[in-house]
């Protein structure tokens, strides 16, 4: 997959963190859950029941934060795939909502979080007017965008190098 809009450094660092949290949180949570079950069933261990419950909470939260980190990384990968397939360098939030099945407000909130945390790079979230993500030129002319002038009407349309599209003004087929 073309990951030109993902920060590989941030994604790999966060992946290590969420794996650690899920494994450690999961293993220790299972240990304390067994203690709770034994406290319920064994009269002698009932005195430790609340201790096990109190110890379970932080490790369950650790596991949950790892799970949320994994979901955030998956979301970043999904949005990167959408950006990589775009032809004109503008991805509207409505387009993303249609492709992901998510609410537009949720997408804006996720994009803000991904951009703030550094998961996504080479793109900008514009919230004025019709909200959209503007993609940068990427890596030189191979994956970047250029302005193509329509032979029919003279209008210019931004297209990804090596792709085709339609003139924004007259609808004629354009190729780069």
C-alpha positions in Angstrom: 0.0 0.0 0.0 1.2 3.5 -0.7 1.6 5.1 2.7 2.7 8.6 1.6 0.3 10.3 4.0 1.2 8.2 7.0 4.1 9.1 9.3 5.9 5.7 9.5 7.8 6.8 12.6 4.7 7.7 14.5 2.7 4.7 13.3 5.4 2.2 14.2 6.0 3.8 17.6 2.3 3.8 18.4 2.0 0.2 17.2 4.7 -0.9 19.7 3.0 1.0 22.5 -0.5 -0.5 21.8 0.9 -4.1 21.5 2.7 -3.7 24.9 -0.5 -2.3 26.5 -2.7 -5.0 25.1 -0.4 -7.9 26.1 0.6 -6.7 29.6 -2.9 -5.3 30.4 -4.5 -8.5 29.1 -2.2 -10.9 30.9 -2.4 -9.1 34.3 -6.1 -8.6 33.9 -6.7 -12.3 33.5 -4.6 -12.9 36.6 -6.7 -10.6 38.7 -10.0 -11.9 37.1 -9.0 -15.4 38.3 -8.4 -13.9 41.8 -11.9 -12.4 41.7 -13.4 -15.7 40.6 -11.5 -17.5 43.4 -12.6 -14.8 45.9 -16.2 -15.5 44.9 -16.0 -19.3 45.2 -13.5 -19.8 48.0 -14.5 -18.7 51.5 -10.8 -18.3 52.6 -10.0 -16.0 49.7 -13.1 -13.8 50.0 -11.2 -11.3 52.1 -9.0 -10.5 49.1 -11.9 -10.0 46.7 -11.9 -6.1 46.8 -8.1 -6.0 46.5 -8.3 -8.0 43.3 -11.0 -5.8 42.0 -9.0 -2.6 42.8 -5.9 -4.2 41.1 -7.8 -5.2 38.1 -9.0 -1.7 37.2 -5.7 -0.1 36.2 -4.6 -3.1 34.1 -8.0 -3.3 32.4 -7.7 0.4 31.6 -4.2 -0.3 30.2 -5.6 -3.0 27.9 -8.4 -0.7 26.8 -6.0 2.1 26.0 -4.0 -0.3 23.9 -7.1 -1.4 22.1 -8.0 2.3 21.4 -4.5 2.9 20.0 -4.8 -0.1 17.7 -8.1 1.3 16.4 -6.6 4.8 15.9 -3.8 3.2 13.8 -6.3 1.3 11.8 -8.2 4.5 11.2 -5.1 6.3 10.0 -4.3 3.4 7.6 -7.9 3.5 6.2 -7.8 7.3 5.7 -4.4 7.0 4.0 -5.8 4.4 1.6 -8.6 6.9 0.7 -6.1 9.7 0.2 -3.9 7.5 -2.0 -6.7 6.8 -4.4 -7.8 10.4 -4.8 -7.2 12.0 -8.2 -7.6 15.7 -7.7 -5.9 16.3 -4.3 -9.2 17.3 -2.5 -11.1 14.7 -0.5 -14.3 16.0 0.9 -15.6 14.8 4.3 -18.8 13.8 2.5 -16.8 11.5 0.2 -15.0 10.0 3.2 -18.3 9.5 5.1 -19.7 7.7 2.1 -16.6 5.4 1.8 -16.4 4.6 5.5 -20.0 4.7 6.6 -19.2 7.1 9.4 -20.8 10.3 10.4 -19.1 13.4 9.0 -18.6 14.9 12.5 -16.9 11.7 13.6 -14.5 11.8 10.6 -13.6 15.5 11.3 -12.9 14.6 14.9 -10.8 11.6 14.0 -8.9 13.6 11.4 -8.1 16.3 13.9 -6.8 13.8 16.4 -4.7 11.9 13.8 -3.2 15.2 12.6 -2.6 16.4 16.1 -0.9 13.2 17.1 1.2 13.2 13.9 -0.2 10.0 12.3 -1.1 11.8 9.1 1.3 14.1 7.2 1.2 15.7 3.8 -2.4 16.8 4.1 -4.4 19.6 5.7 -7.9 19.6 7.1 -10.0 22.5 5.9 -13.2 23.1 7.9 -14.5 26.2 6.2 -17.3 25.9 3.6 -17.5 22.3 2.5 -15.0 20.5 4.8 -12.3 18.6 3.0 -8.7 17.3 3.2 -6.3 19.0 0.9 -3.5 16.6 -0.1 0.0 17.9 -0.7 2.0 17.2 -3.8 3.6 14.1 -2.2 6.9 12.9 -3.5 7.9 14.8 -6.6 6.2 14.4 -9.9 5.6 10.7 -9.6 2.8 10.9 -7.1 2.1 14.7 -7.0 -0.6 16.8 -8.5 -0.4 19.1 -11.5 -2.8 21.7 -13.1 -4.2 20.4 -16.4 -5.6 22.8 -18.8 -8.7 21.8 -20.7 -8.4 21.9 -24.5 -12.1 22.7 -24.8 -12.8 25.5 -22.4 -9.4 26.5 -21.2 -10.2 25.9 -17.5 -7.6 24.3 -15.2 -8.2 21.2 -13.1 -5.9 19.7 -10.4 -5.1 16.0 -11.1 -2.7 13.4 -9.8 0.2 12.7 -12.1 -0.5 9.6 -14.2 -4.3 9.7 -13.7 -7.3 11.0 -15.6 -10.3 13.0 -14.6 -12.9 15.4 -15.8 -12.7 19.1 -16.3 -14.3 21.0 -13.4 -15.9 23.4 -15.8 -17.1 21.6 -18.9 -16.8 17.9 -17.9 -14.5 16.9 -20.7 -12.2 13.9 -20.1 -8.6 15.0 -19.0 -5.4 13.0 -18.8 -2.1 13.8 -17.3 
